[in-house]
Amino acid sequence: MATGLDFAEYVQEKLSGAGKIRIKKMFGEYGVYCNDQYFAAICDNQLLIKITEAGKKVIPNCPTAPPYDGAKSMFLIEDLENRELLEKLTLVTCENLPKK
């Protein structure tokens, strides 16, 4: 099931305190960028954030799942209401991903 634009925009709004959040349509789903750095995907109406060691400290025991068959697993974010945690995880993740 492809993600609807309404859900993608909802996620974008929830992450907005972390920086300039942009969603980009990709293969029927969405890539999520913070300050022009790709860090997450929205697939099947679920938010998945790249796993980093720093992120594991922010959200220990978070379930993981691949965004699509054959992809690396990512954090599967089940609680989209905790804006503070989402913003912190976004910031920590982006700080710890390789820079372009």
C-alpha positions in Angstrom: 0.0 0.0 0.0 1.5 3.3 -1.0 1.7 6.1 1.5 -0.8 8.9 1.1 0.3 12.5 0.8 -1.8 13.5 3.9 0.2 11.0 6.1 3.5 12.2 4.6 2.7 15.8 5.4 1.6 14.9 8.9 5.0 13.3 9.5 6.7 16.3 8.0 4.9 18.6 10.4 5.7 16.4 13.4 9.4 16.6 12.6 9.4 20.3 11.7 11.1 21.5 15.0 14.3 19.6 14.0 15.1 21.8 11.0 14.0 22.2 7.4 12.1 19.0 6.8 11.4 18.1 3.2 9.5 15.1 1.8 10.3 13.8 -1.7 8.1 11.4 -3.6 10.2 8.3 -4.4 8.8 5.1 -6.1 5.3 5.6 -4.7 6.7 6.3 -1.2 8.6 9.2 0.4 12.1 10.1 1.3 12.5 12.4 4.3 15.3 15.1 4.4 16.3 17.3 7.3 18.4 20.3 6.1 18.8 18.5 2.8 20.2 15.3 4.3 18.3 12.1 3.7 17.6 10.4 7.0 14.3 8.6 6.9 11.6 7.0 4.7 7.8 7.0 4.9 6.6 3.6 3.5 3.2 2.0 3.8 2.1 4.9 6.1 5.0 4.2 8.5 8.0 6.3 9.5 11.3 4.6 9.3 14.5 6.4 10.4 18.1 5.3 9.7 19.8 3.5 12.5 22.8 5.1 14.1 24.6 4.2 17.4 23.6 7.6 18.8 20.0 6.9 17.8 20.0 3.6 19.6 20.8 5.6 22.8 17.9 8.0 22.2 15.3 5.2 21.4 16.6 1.9 22.9 14.7 -1.2 22.1 12.9 0.4 19.1 11.6 -2.1 16.6 13.2 -2.2 13.2 12.0 -3.1 9.8 13.2 -2.6 6.2 11.4 0.1 4.2 11.2 -2.4 1.3 12.3 -5.9 0.5 16.1 -6.2 0.4 16.8 -2.9 2.1 18.7 -2.4 5.4 16.5 -2.3 8.5 15.6 1.1 9.9 14.0 2.2 13.2 10.2 1.7 12.9 8.7 4.7 14.7 5.4 3.6 16.2 4.6 6.7 18.3 4.3 9.8 16.2 2.8 11.8 19.0 6.0 12.4 21.0 7.2 15.4 19.0 10.2 16.0 21.4 11.5 12.5 21.0 11.0 12.6 17.2 12.9 15.9 16.9 15.7 14.7 19.1 16.1 11.4 17.2 16.1 13.3 13.9 18.8 15.7 15.1 21.0 12.9 16.6 20.6 10.8 13.5 21.5 13.5 11.1 24.5 14.6 13.2 25.8 11.0 13.0 25.2 10.1 9.4 28.1 10.5 6.9 28.1 13.9 5.3 27.9 14.3 1.5 
